[in-house]
Amino acid sequence: MSAPLPLRAAALWQLDPAQITLAARRENIVFRANTPEGCFALRQHRQGYRNDAQLLSELDWMAHLAANGVAVPQPKRSGRGNFVETVDGVQYDLLTWLPGQMLGAQGQLDAVTDRCGFARQLGSLLAQLHDISDAWVPPAGFQRPAWDVAGLVGDSPLWGRYWAHPDLTGPQRQLLRDVREKASQILAQCAGDMDYGLIHADAITENILVDGGQIYLIDFDDGGWGFRDFELATFLMRQIDAPDYPQIRDALLQGYAQRRAVAHDMLQLMLVLRALTYVGWVITRIGEPGAAERSQRAIATAQFFAEEFLNGGSA
């Protein structure tokens, strides 16, 4: 895995090129920069995914969370005083490098031994994030995506028209249309009473770091406005096949209960909606390496949750 060092961007934060190494190539390319002040993550953003206002809003929000004790990276301004810099049409920012190791890949909880204890702690962290976000008044011009009714079941969902995925069979396509229609009916009746506000929106195992008894949330790229139950479903969706899933689910909800209790029927709705989003997400990435496997996995997962939902299954 290699990538050219972003030398001109690094210079804007006075980073030594000799101390920069490639750390990850995912949606964004992340470089690790060692400095006398400590380690930092230099993010090279996927072109065209976020505009400057959206990125600045993400970093303003993260700065507020970090300043109020939430375990997230803290942005660092460049020598010109900016959180976001653009070089040759590519956006960059710099974040504090957090300690610890990734929780696991593809939903695995490799970095913990007490799985329920971890889930309870994560639920508490998400509740803290939501509480502090609700108490914050975002600055003028704040822009982040919305995982709202339109963003999940509207004509142009946030991550794409999942029912139009080219690899869907006829029955699968009809299944996703049916579940979208039922979800739309439910949300039309109850969305106004649901807990809604700023959410991380991508609390998957790859975006959680564990360092002893401390856990951290990273990668707020998809953070924005959304239903809080959708936040919890994002983590739980990839735990559904675990033998101890009921215990993990209950522990997560117990940790989150300092904020409020979560109804299982609403959690089931959010699990299926979360699964549907990945089917839409992969459409624009079909030509990328490994996309065919990801596409089939997303479709199979969505089919499972959709059938469970329509048949009255329980989360």
N, C-alpha and C positions, 0 to 999 in steps of 0.2 A: 504494500500500500504506500503510494507516494503522491506528493502534490508539490508544485512549485511554491517556495516560500513567498508570502506576500510582502516583499521587502519594503515597498513604498508605503503600504499600510502600517507595517511595523514601525517605521520611522516616525509616524504621527504620534505614537505613544512612547517614543524613545526606547524601543525594544532592541536589544542586541540580536542581530540575525543569527549569530553563532549559538544563541541560547534558545532558539525556536525549533520545535520538532512537531511533526504531524501527530495528532492525538486521535482523531476520529474523522471518518468520512461518512456522513449520513445525509440528512436533508441539508444540513450545513457542513462545511468543512471546519474542523476545530484544530487549532494549533496550541501547543503548550509553550508558554514563554516563561523562562526563569529570569527573575530580576532580583536586585538587592532588596526590594520590598517584599519579595515572595513570588509565588507562581500565579500566572494568569492564563485565562483561556481567550485566545484571539479567534473570534468567530468570523468566518467568511460566509456570508449568507447566500442562499440559493437565489439566483437572479430571477426577479419578477414575482417572487412569492409575497413579499411585504414591501410596502412603500416606506419612505423615511418617517412619515408621521406615525405609522403603525409601529415601527421599530422603536422610535423614541418613546412612544407610549408604553411599550413593553418594558423598556429600561427604567422609565420613571416609576412604574408600578413596582418593579423588582427592587429599586432603590428604597422605596417606601417600606416594602415588606422587610428587607434586610435591616433597615434602621429601627424597625419595631420588633426585632427578635425572631423573625421567621427564618428558618434555615434554608436560605436560597443564595445564589451567587449575587454579588454586588457589582454593578457596573462602574467602570473607571473612565473618567473623561480623558480625552486626548490632550496633547499639548496645546491645541487650539480651543480647548474648553468644551468639546463636543462629545456626546455619548456615541454618536453614529458618524462614521466617516465613509465617503465614497471615493474609490480609486478605480479609474477605468470602467466606470459603470457598475462596480461591485461594492456592496455595502459591508462594512466591518464594524465590530465593536469589541470591547475588551471587558472581561468579567473576572472576578476573583476565582481562583482555582480552589475547589473544595476538596477536602481530604476524603479518604475512604475508597471503597470499590463499588462498582455497579452491582445492584441487587441481583440481577440475572438477566438472561436473554429469553425472549419468547415466554415471559410469564414465570420463569423459574425463580424461586426464592433461595438462590444458592448462597447468599452472603449472610443468612441468618439461620439459627438453630431453633429458636423459639418463634415459630411461624405465627401463632396467634398473638403472642406478645408484640411482634413486629406490626401485625395488622392493626392492633389496638393503638399502637403509637402513631401509625400512619393516619388513622382516622382522626386522632387528636390534632396532628399537624395540619391536616386539611381543614378541620374546623377552625383552627387558629388563623390559617390563611384567609378563610372566608370572613371571619369576624373582623380582622384588621383591614381587609379590603372594603368591607361595608362601612367602616368608620372613616374611610379616606375620601376626600373630595378630589377627584382627578383634575389635572390642570386643563385649561381651555385647549381645545383641539385634540383631546384624547381620542384615539382611534384604535379599536381592537375588534376582531371578528366576533360575531354573535352566534352562539350555539342556541338560538331561540327556536320558536316554532317554525319560522321560515327557513332557518338554517339547517333544520333537521328533516322536515317533511314538506317544505315548500316546493315550488316549481323549479327552483335553482338552489338546491341545498349547498351548504358551505363547502363541502368536499366533492360535490358533483352529483349528477343524476344516477344514483346507484341502480335504479331499475333499468337503465339503458346500457349497462355494462355489456360489451359485445360478446363476452364468453358465457353469458347466461343462457340456459336452455329455456324453451318456451314455458314449461311449468315453473321454473325458478323465477323467471321474469314476472309471471302472474302472482307468485307467492309474495315477492317483494312489493308489488303494487297493492296487494290485499293488505299486507301488514302496514304499509304506509297509510292507506285509507283508514284503517282502524285506529292507528296511532294519531292521525289527524283529528279524528272524532273525539278521542279522549282528551287530547291537548286543548281542543277548542272549548271543552267544558271546564278543565281544571288548571290550565296553565297560569291563570291569573292568581291562583292561590298557592302556587309552588314557590319554593325558595329560589330566588334568581339573583345573580350578581356575578362578580368577577370570579373566574375559576381557572385553575391551571390547565385543565382540559386534556392533559396527556400524561397522567400519573401512571405510566406503565413501568415495568421493572427496569427498563433501560434508562429511564429518567429519574431513578432513585438511587442515591448513594448511601452506603452504610459505613459508618466509622465507629466501631465499638457500639456504644449505646445510643449514638446520634444518627439520625437519618436526615438527608438533605434532598430537596427537590431541585432538579435542573431542567433546562430546556423549556422555556416559556413561549416558544415559537408559536404555539397554537392557543395560548392563553387568551381569554377574552370573556365576554359576557355569556352566561349560560346557567342552566339548571344545576343546582348543587347535587341532586341525585345522579345527574349525568357524570359528575366528577367521580363519584364513588363507583359507578358502573364501569368507568374506564379502567380502573384497577381490577375490579372483580371479573370482568369479562374473560381475562386470560387465566383466571384461577378455576374456571368452571369444571375442568376435568380433574382437578386435584382431589384425592380421596378425602381430604379434610376441608373441602370447600365450605360446607355449612359452618364449620368452626371459624374458618378465616373470615367468611362473610359476617358472622355474628360479632367477631372481635373488632372488625373494621367499624361496624355500625355502633358498637359500644363505645369505641374511642371517639367517634363522631358525635355521640349522643349528648356531649356537653353543649352542643349547639341545638340539636333537635333530633327526635326519632325519625326514622325513615320507614315508610310503609313498603312492604315487600311487593305489593302489586305495582306500585310506581317504580320501584327498582327494576322489576321485570321489564317494564316499558322502556326504561333507559338502557337496559342491557341490549335489547334488540335494536334500539336506535343507534347505540354506539357501534354495534356490529355492522349495521347498514352503512355507516360512514366510511368504513374501510373499503367497502366494495366501490364506492364512489372515488375514494382517494387514489386507488390503484389504476383507475382508467387512464389518467394522464401520464402514468409511469410504466405503461405496458412494454415500452421498448427498452427499458433499463435492465441491466443484468439481474437475474433472479426474480424478475417481475412475474413470470408465468406461474412460478410456485406460490408467490405471495398472493396472486390473483385467485388461484384455486382455493387457497387456504381461507382467504377472506370470504369467498362465495360460500364455501362449506360452513364456515362459522355463522354467517348471516342466515343461511338456510336452517341451521339448527335452532338458533334463537327465535327466528320467525315462526317456525312450526311450534316451538314450545309456547310462544306468546299466543298464537291463534288458537292453540288447543287448551289454553288456560293453565299452562305450566307455572311453577312457582320459582322465584329467584332463590 
